[in-house]
């Protein structure tokens, strides 16, 4: 399991990640993306191993290149 977060300074508010993978991404009150787990662990979501590829796909396709894995 790894943690994912969004660098909000580079978010383009395109909604792509939140539309494609709402289980782990949602838009905040400023229309910027953030990671979550059932509405908790805001922008500090632990991604289960079985969903890491799905999150990686969103990272790879993000126009703002703002979704990252947290370094330990």
C-alpha positions as CSV (number, residue, x, y, z in Angstrom):
1,X,0.0,0.0,0.0
2,X,1.2,3.5,-0.8
3,X,-0.2,6.9,-0.1
4,X,-1.3,9.3,-2.9
5,X,-1.8,13.0,-2.9
6,X,-2.5,15.9,-5.2
7,X,-0.2,18.9,-5.5
8,X,-3.0,21.4,-5.6
9,X,-0.7,24.2,-6.9
10,X,-0.5,22.4,-10.2
11,X,-4.1,21.1,-10.4
12,X,-6.0,22.3,-13.5
13,X,-9.5,21.6,-12.0
14,X,-10.2,19.4,-15.0
15,X,-12.1,16.9,-12.8
16,X,-10.7,14.0,-14.8
17,X,-9.4,12.0,-11.8
18,X,-12.6,12.6,-9.7
19,X,-14.8,11.6,-12.7
20,X,-12.7,8.5,-13.5
21,X,-11.9,7.3,-10.0
22,X,-14.2,8.9,-7.4
23,X,-13.4,6.2,-4.9
24,X,-10.0,8.0,-4.4
25,X,-10.4,11.5,-5.9
26,X,-12.8,14.3,-5.2
27,X,-12.8,18.0,-5.8
28,X,-12.5,20.4,-2.8
29,X,-14.4,23.7,-2.2
30,X,-11.9,25.5,-4.5
31,X,-12.6,23.0,-7.3
32,X,-9.1,21.4,-6.9
33,X,-8.6,17.7,-6.8
34,X,-7.6,15.8,-3.6
35,X,-7.3,12.2,-2.7
36,X,-9.5,10.6,-0.1
37,X,-10.7,7.4,1.5
38,X,-14.5,7.4,2.0
39,X,-14.3,11.1,2.6
40,X,-11.5,10.8,5.2
41,X,-7.7,10.9,4.9
42,X,-8.0,14.0,2.8
43,X,-5.1,14.3,0.4
44,X,-3.3,11.5,2.3
45,X,-5.1,8.5,1.0
46,X,-3.6,5.0,1.5
47,X,-4.2,3.1,-1.8
48,X,-4.7,-0.6,-1.5
49,X,-2.3,-2.7,-3.6
50,X,-5.1,-3.9,-5.9
51,X,-6.0,-0.3,-6.9
52,X,-2.5,1.1,-7.3
53,X,-2.6,0.6,-11.1
54,X,-5.9,2.5,-11.4
55,X,-4.4,5.4,-9.4
56,X,-1.2,5.3,-11.4
57,X,-3.3,5.5,-14.6
58,X,-4.8,8.8,-13.3
59,X,-1.3,10.0,-12.4
60,X,-0.1,9.2,-15.9
61,X,-3.1,10.9,-17.6
62,X,-3.3,14.0,-15.4
63,X,-2.9,17.1,-17.5
64,X,-1.5,19.0,-14.6
65,X,0.9,16.2,-13.6
66,X,-0.1,16.9,-10.0
67,X,-0.9,13.5,-8.6
68,X,1.9,11.8,-6.8
69,X,2.9,8.9,-4.5
70,X,4.1,10.1,-1.2
71,X,7.8,9.4,-0.6
72,X,8.5,7.6,2.7
